[in-house]
Amino acid sequence: MAVEFTIDQTPNPNALKFSASQPLFEGRLSYRQGDSPDDAVASALLNIEGVDSIFGFQDFITVNKTVEADWNTIVPKVQEVFENAY
């Protein structure tokens, strides 16, 4: 069964929280642009143009974008990463 995701606004307009219907990983992850994570999902998310950093814990990942980036461009790419991974 595919993992379902919901997208929630955060107090920061440059961050969106992607919550999953099941745990995605154990523990937490935190990476910034320029990092080289071993985690394939984290690496794919950081390769999306406009993504500045990510933070995840068990069943959610918060994606932070650069100020000039557009969520309308980033969100479909994030969803594609999740669809391919989960």
C-alpha positions in Angstrom: 0.0 0.0 0.0 1.3 3.4 -0.9 2.2 5.9 1.7 -0.2 8.9 1.8 1.0 12.4 2.5 -0.7 15.5 3.7 0.8 19.0 3.3 0.6 21.5 6.1 1.4 25.2 6.3 3.9 26.2 9.0 4.4 29.6 10.6 7.3 30.1 8.2 6.0 30.9 4.7 9.2 29.3 3.3 8.5 25.9 5.0 5.9 23.2 4.4 5.4 20.1 6.5 4.8 16.8 4.6 3.3 14.3 7.0 3.1 10.6 6.1 0.5 7.9 7.0 3.3 5.7 8.3 6.9 6.1 9.6 9.3 7.0 6.9 12.6 6.4 8.8 13.9 5.9 12.4 15.2 8.9 14.3 15.6 12.3 12.6 17.4 13.8 9.7 18.5 17.4 9.0 20.3 18.5 5.9 21.1 21.8 4.2 21.9 22.7 0.6 25.5 21.5 -0.1 25.3 18.5 2.3 25.7 15.0 0.9 23.3 12.8 2.7 23.5 9.0 2.5 19.6 8.8 2.6 18.3 8.6 -1.0 15.1 10.6 -0.3 17.0 13.4 1.5 19.5 13.6 -1.4 16.7 13.7 -4.0 14.8 16.4 -2.0 18.0 18.6 -1.8 18.5 18.2 -5.5 15.2 20.0 -6.2 15.9 23.5 -7.4 14.8 26.0 -4.8 15.0 23.6 -1.8 17.3 25.1 0.9 17.0 22.5 3.7 15.0 19.6 5.0 14.2 18.3 8.5 12.5 15.1 9.2 11.4 13.0 12.2 9.8 9.5 11.9 6.6 10.3 9.9 7.2 13.8 8.6 9.6 15.9 6.6 9.7 19.7 6.6 11.0 21.2 3.4 12.4 24.8 3.5 12.7 26.7 0.2 14.8 29.7 -0.7 13.0 33.0 -0.6 12.8 33.4 -4.3 11.6 29.8 -5.0 8.0 29.1 -5.8 6.0 26.4 -3.9 4.0 25.7 -7.1 7.2 24.4 -8.7 8.6 22.7 -5.7 5.6 20.8 -4.3 5.0 18.5 -7.4 8.7 17.6 -7.4 8.6 16.8 -3.7 5.5 14.6 -4.3 7.3 12.8 -7.2 10.3 12.0 -4.9 7.9 10.5 -2.3 6.0 8.5 -5.0 9.2 7.1 -6.3 10.5 6.2 -2.8 7.5 5.1 -0.9 
